[in-house]
Protein backbone atom coordinates (compact mmCIF):
# COMPACT_ATOMS: atom_id res chain seq x y z
CA UNK A 1 0.00 0.00 0.00
CA UNK A 2 3.01 2.29 0.56
CA UNK A 3 3.83 2.99 -3.11
CA UNK A 4 0.15 3.65 -3.82
CA UNK A 5 -0.04 6.11 -0.90
CA UNK A 6 3.14 7.82 -2.09
CA UNK A 7 1.60 8.40 -5.52
CA UNK A 8 -1.64 9.55 -3.91
CA UNK A 9 0.24 12.09 -1.78
CA UNK A 10 2.16 13.24 -4.83
CA UNK A 11 -1.12 13.73 -6.70
CA UNK A 12 -2.61 15.75 -3.81
CA UNK A 13 0.56 17.83 -3.61
CA UNK A 14 0.35 18.71 -7.30
CA UNK A 15 -3.41 19.17 -7.42
CA UNK A 16 -3.78 21.25 -4.25
CA UNK A 17 -0.52 23.15 -3.59
CA UNK A 18 -0.47 24.68 -0.12
CA UNK A 19 1.88 27.51 -1.05
CA UNK A 20 1.79 29.52 -4.24
CA UNK A 21 5.59 29.49 -4.56
CA UNK A 22 5.63 25.78 -3.76
CA UNK A 23 3.37 25.00 -6.71
CA UNK A 24 6.14 25.86 -9.14
CA UNK A 25 8.65 23.75 -7.24
CA UNK A 26 6.39 20.68 -7.44
CA UNK A 27 4.67 20.98 -10.81
CA UNK A 28 7.41 22.75 -12.79
CA UNK A 29 10.01 20.00 -12.39
CA UNK A 30 10.89 17.80 -15.36
CA UNK A 31 9.24 14.37 -15.58
CA UNK A 32 11.22 11.73 -13.70
CA UNK A 33 10.91 7.97 -14.20
CA UNK A 34 10.82 7.02 -10.53
CA UNK A 35 8.10 9.12 -8.92
CA UNK A 36 9.08 8.29 -5.35
CA UNK A 37 12.70 9.38 -5.84
CA UNK A 38 11.49 12.61 -7.41
CA UNK A 39 9.20 13.26 -4.44
CA UNK A 40 12.05 12.75 -1.98
CA UNK A 41 14.38 15.05 -3.94
CA UNK A 42 11.76 17.78 -4.12
CA UNK A 43 11.00 17.56 -0.43
CA UNK A 44 14.70 17.74 0.44
CA UNK A 45 15.18 20.82 -1.74
CA UNK A 46 12.54 22.60 0.40
CA UNK A 47 11.65 24.80 -2.55
CA UNK A 48 7.99 24.46 -1.56
CA UNK A 49 8.53 25.87 1.94
CA UNK A 50 8.11 29.54 1.05
CA UNK A 51 4.91 31.55 1.11
CA UNK A 52 1.80 31.38 3.27
CA UNK A 53 -0.18 28.17 3.62
CA UNK A 54 -3.55 28.16 1.88
CA UNK A 55 -6.09 26.78 4.34
CA UNK A 56 -8.53 26.34 1.46
CA UNK A 57 -6.09 24.05 -0.36
CA UNK A 58 -5.39 22.21 2.90
CA UNK A 59 -9.12 21.65 3.46
CA UNK A 60 -9.48 20.43 -0.14
CA UNK A 61 -6.62 17.96 0.35
CA UNK A 62 -8.11 16.56 3.54
CA UNK A 63 -11.58 16.45 1.97
CA UNK A 64 -10.33 14.71 -1.17
CA UNK A 65 -8.40 12.20 0.92
CA UNK A 66 -11.44 11.42 3.07
CA UNK A 67 -13.86 11.29 0.12
CA UNK A 68 -11.70 8.99 -2.02
CA UNK A 69 -9.15 7.09 0.04
CA UNK A 70 -11.22 6.37 3.17
CA UNK A 71 -14.03 4.47 1.38
CA UNK A 72 -11.54 2.72 -0.91
CA UNK A 73 -9.29 1.66 1.98
CA UNK A 74 -12.18 0.26 4.00
CA UNK A 75 -13.53 -1.59 0.96
CA UNK A 76 -10.12 -3.20 0.36
CA UNK A 77 -9.73 -4.09 4.04
CA UNK A 78 -13.14 -5.71 4.56
CA UNK A 79 -13.05 -7.49 1.18
CA UNK A 80 -9.58 -8.92 1.65
CA UNK A 81 -10.33 -9.98 5.24
CA UNK A 82 -13.49 -11.75 4.07
CA UNK A 83 -11.54 -13.60 1.38
CA UNK A 84 -8.75 -14.56 3.79
CA UNK A 85 -11.30 -15.75 6.35
CA UNK A 86 -12.82 -18.02 3.69
CA UNK A 87 -16.21 -16.31 3.65
CA UNK A 88 -18.60 -16.66 0.74
CA UNK A 89 -19.42 -13.63 -1.43
CA UNK A 90 -22.87 -13.16 0.20
CA UNK A 91 -21.26 -13.39 3.66
CA UNK A 92 -18.64 -10.80 2.66
CA UNK A 93 -21.38 -8.51 1.39
CA UNK A 94 -23.36 -8.92 4.62
CA UNK A 95 -20.26 -8.31 6.74
CA UNK A 96 -19.48 -5.22 4.69
CA UNK A 97 -23.04 -3.94 5.12
CA UNK A 98 -22.86 -4.49 8.88
CA UNK A 99 -19.43 -2.97 9.51
CA UNK A 100 -18.90 -0.30 6.86
CA UNK A 101 -21.14 2.34 8.47
CA UNK A 102 -19.48 2.30 11.92
CA UNK A 103 -16.02 2.07 10.34
CA UNK A 104 -16.46 5.04 7.98
CA UNK A 105 -17.93 7.15 10.81
CA UNK A 106 -14.94 6.34 13.01
CA UNK A 107 -12.63 7.07 10.07
CA UNK A 108 -14.20 10.47 9.48
CA UNK A 109 -13.86 11.21 13.21
CA UNK A 110 -10.16 10.33 13.53
CA UNK A 111 -8.40 10.70 10.18
CA UNK A 112 -9.22 14.30 9.19
CA UNK A 113 -7.19 15.60 12.13
CA UNK A 114 -4.34 13.19 11.40
CA UNK A 115 -4.33 14.16 7.73
CA UNK A 116 -4.48 17.87 8.61
CA UNK A 117 -1.27 17.46 10.64
CA UNK A 118 0.22 15.26 7.93
CA UNK A 119 -0.48 17.61 5.02
CA UNK A 120 0.30 20.79 6.94
CA UNK A 121 3.47 19.90 8.84
CA UNK A 122 5.04 16.80 7.28
CA UNK A 123 7.38 17.11 4.31
CA UNK A 124 6.24 15.08 1.32
CA UNK A 125 8.91 12.42 1.86
CA UNK A 126 7.69 11.71 5.42
CA UNK A 127 3.95 11.62 4.80
CA UNK A 128 3.68 7.91 4.04
CA UNK A 129 5.73 6.87 7.13
CA UNK A 130 3.59 9.20 9.27
CA UNK A 131 0.40 7.70 7.80
CA UNK A 132 1.74 4.19 8.32
CA UNK A 133 2.57 4.89 11.96
CA UNK A 134 -0.92 6.22 12.63
CA UNK A 135 -2.30 3.42 10.46
CA UNK A 136 -0.99 0.75 12.86
CA UNK A 137 -3.47 1.91 15.49
CA UNK A 138 -6.24 2.38 12.91
CA UNK A 139 -5.71 -1.15 11.60
CA UNK A 140 -5.89 -2.45 15.16
CA UNK A 141 -9.28 -0.75 15.58
CA UNK A 142 -10.80 -2.02 12.32
CA UNK A 143 -9.39 -5.50 12.95
CA UNK A 144 -11.18 -5.56 16.31
CA UNK A 145 -14.31 -4.26 14.61
CA UNK A 146 -14.03 -6.97 11.94
CA UNK A 147 -13.56 -9.73 14.51
CA UNK A 148 -16.62 -8.72 16.51
CA UNK A 149 -19.91 -10.45 15.85
CA UNK A 150 -22.63 -8.17 14.50
CA UNK A 151 -25.37 -7.64 17.10
CA UNK A 152 -28.09 -8.95 14.76
CA UNK A 153 -26.25 -12.25 14.23
CA UNK A 154 -25.74 -12.75 17.97
CA UNK A 155 -29.41 -12.02 18.72
CA UNK A 156 -30.52 -14.34 15.91
CA UNK A 157 -28.31 -17.14 17.24
CA UNK A 158 -29.57 -16.68 20.81
CA UNK A 159 -33.23 -16.95 19.70
CA UNK A 160 -32.81 -20.37 18.10
CA UNK A 161 -33.54 -23.29 20.43
CA UNK A 162 -30.50 -25.32 21.45
CA UNK A 163 -32.10 -28.57 20.24
CA UNK A 164 -32.48 -27.14 16.71
CA UNK A 165 -28.83 -26.02 16.65
CA UNK A 166 -27.68 -29.46 17.85
CA UNK A 167 -29.73 -31.27 15.17
CA UNK A 168 -28.27 -29.08 12.43
CA UNK A 169 -24.73 -29.81 13.61
CA UNK A 170 -25.41 -33.56 13.77
CA UNK A 171 -26.91 -33.48 10.28
CA UNK A 172 -23.78 -31.71 9.00
CA UNK A 173 -21.76 -34.65 10.34
CA UNK A 174 -20.09 -32.68 13.10
CA UNK A 175 -19.48 -34.31 16.45
CA UNK A 176 -21.43 -32.50 19.15
CA UNK A 177 -20.29 -32.74 22.75
CA UNK A 178 -21.14 -30.71 25.77
CA UNK A 179 -18.80 -29.12 28.20
CA UNK A 180 -20.67 -31.12 30.87
CA UNK A 181 -19.40 -34.29 29.22
CA UNK A 182 -15.86 -32.98 29.35
CA UNK A 183 -15.91 -30.85 32.50
CA UNK A 184 -19.17 -31.81 34.14
CA UNK A 185 -20.98 -28.52 33.42
CA UNK A 186 -21.42 -25.79 30.77
CA UNK A 187 -22.75 -25.17 27.25
CA UNK A 188 -22.62 -27.29 24.12
CA UNK A 189 -19.64 -26.87 21.80
CA UNK A 190 -18.86 -28.29 18.37
CA UNK A 191 -15.47 -29.94 17.79
For each residue, the residues with C-beta under 8 A, 3 or more apart:
1: 4 5
2: 5 6 128 132
3: 6 7 36
4: 1 7 8
5: 1 2 8 9 127 128 131 132
6: 2 3 9 10 35 36 39 128
7: 3 4 10 11 35
8: 4 5 11 12 65 69
9: 5 6 12 13 39 124 127 128
10: 6 7 13 14 35 39 124
11: 7 8 14 15
12: 8 9 15 16 61 64 65 119
13: 9 10 16 17 26 39 124
14: 10 11 17 26 27
15: 11 12 64
16: 12 13 57 58 60 61 64
17: 13 14 20 22 23 26 27 48 54 57
18: 22 48 53 54 57 58 61 119 120
19: 22 23 48 49 50 51 52 53 54
20: 17 23 51 54
21: 24 25 47 48 50 51
22: 17 18 19 25 26 47 48 49 50 51
23: 17 19 20 26 27 48
24: 21 27 28 47
25: 21 22 28 29 42 45 47 48
26: 13 14 17 22 23 29 42 48
27: 14 17 23 24
28: 24 25
29: 25 26 32 38 42
30:
31:
32: 29 35 37 38
33:
34: 37 38
35: 6 7 10 32 38 39
36: 3 6 39 40
37: 32 34 40 41
38: 29 32 34 35 41 42
39: 6 9 10 13 35 36 42 43 124 125
40: 36 37 43 44 124 125
41: 37 38 44 45
42: 25 26 29 38 39 45 47 48 124
43: 39 40 46 48 123 124 125 126
44: 40 41 125
45: 25 41 42
46: 43 49 123
47: 21 22 24 25 42 50
48: 17 18 19 21 22 23 25 26 42 43 124
49: 19 22 46
50: 19 21 22 47
51: 19 20 21 22
52: 19
53: 18 19 57 58 120
54: 17 18 19 20 57 58
55: 58 59
56: 59 60
57: 16 17 18 53 54 60 61
58: 16 18 53 54 55 61 62 116 119 120
59: 55 56 62 63
60: 16 56 57 63 64
61: 12 16 18 57 58 64 65 115 119
62: 58 59 65 66 112 115 116 119
63: 59 60 66 67
64: 12 15 16 60 61 67 68
65: 8 12 61 62 68 69 70 111 115 119
66: 62 63 69 70 107 108 111 112 115
67: 63 64 70 71
68: 64 65 71 72
69: 8 65 66 72 73
70: 65 66 67 73 74 104 107 108 111
71: 67 68 74 75 104
72: 68 69 75 76
73: 69 70 76 77
74: 70 71 77 78 100 103 104 107 142
75: 71 72 78 79 96 100
76: 72 73 79 80
77: 73 74 80 81 139 142 146
78: 74 75 81 82 92 95 96 99 100 103 146
79: 75 76 82 83 92 96
80: 76 77 83 84
81: 77 78 84 85 143 146
82: 78 79 85 87 91 92 95 96
83: 79 80 86 87 92
84: 80 81
85: 81 82
86: 83
87: 82 83 91 92 95
88: 91 92
89: 92 93
90: 93 94
91: 82 87 88 94 95
92: 78 79 82 83 87 88 89 95 96
93: 89 90 96 97
94: 90 91 97 98
95: 78 82 87 91 92 98 99 146 150
96: 75 78 79 82 92 93 99 100
97: 93 94 100
98: 94 95 150 152
99: 78 95 96 102 103 145 146 150
100: 74 75 78 96 97 103 104
101: 104 105
102: 99 105 106 145
103: 74 78 99 100 106 107 142 145
104: 70 71 74 100 101 107 108
105: 101 102 108 109
106: 102 103 109 110 141 145
107: 66 70 74 103 104 110 111 138
108: 66 70 104 105 111 112
109: 105 106 112
110: 106 107 113 114 138
111: 65 66 70 107 108 114 115 138
112: 62 66 108 109 115 116
113: 110 116 117
114: 110 111 117 118 131 134
115: 61 62 65 66 111 112 118 119
116: 58 62 112 113 119 120
117: 113 114 120 121 122 130
118: 114 115 121 122 127 130 131
119: 12 18 58 61 62 65 115 116 122 127
120: 18 53 58 116 117
121: 117 118
122: 117 118 119 126 127 130
123: 43 46 126 127
124: 9 10 13 39 40 42 43 48 127
125: 39 40 43 44
126: 43 122 123 129 130
127: 5 9 118 119 122 123 124 130 131
128: 2 5 6 9 131 132
129: 126 132 133
130: 117 118 122 126 127 133 134
131: 5 114 118 127 128 134 135
132: 2 5 128 129 135 136
133: 129 130 136
134: 114 130 131 137 138
135: 131 132 138 139
136: 132 133 139 140
137: 134 140 141
138: 107 110 111 134 135 141 142
139: 77 135 136 142 143
140: 136 137 143 144
141: 106 137 138 144 145
142: 74 77 103 138 139 145 146
143: 81 139 140 146 147
144: 140 141 147 148
145: 99 102 103 106 141 142 148
146: 77 78 81 95 99 142 143
147: 143 144
148: 144 145
149: 153 154
150: 95 98 99 153 154
151: 154 155
152: 98 155 156
153: 149 150 156 157
154: 149 150 151 157 158
155: 151 152 158 159
156: 152 153 159 160
157: 153 154 160
158: 154 155
159: 155 156
160: 156 157 164 165
161: 164 165
162: 165 166 188
163: 166 167
164: 160 161 167 168
165: 160 161 162 168 169 188
166: 162 163 169 170 176 188
167: 163 164 170 171
168: 164 165 171 172
169: 165 166 172 174 176 190
170: 166 167 173 174 176
171: 167 168
172: 168 169
173: 170
174: 169 170 190 191
175: 190 191
176: 166 169 170 188 190
177: 181 182 188 189 191
178: 181 182 186 187 188 189
179: 182 183 185 186 187 188 189
180: 183 184 185 186
181: 177 178
182: 177 178 179
183: 179 180 186
184: 180
185: 179 180
186: 178 179 180 183 189
187: 178 179
188: 162 165 166 176 177 178 179
189: 177 178 179 186
190: 169 174 175 176
191: 174 175 177
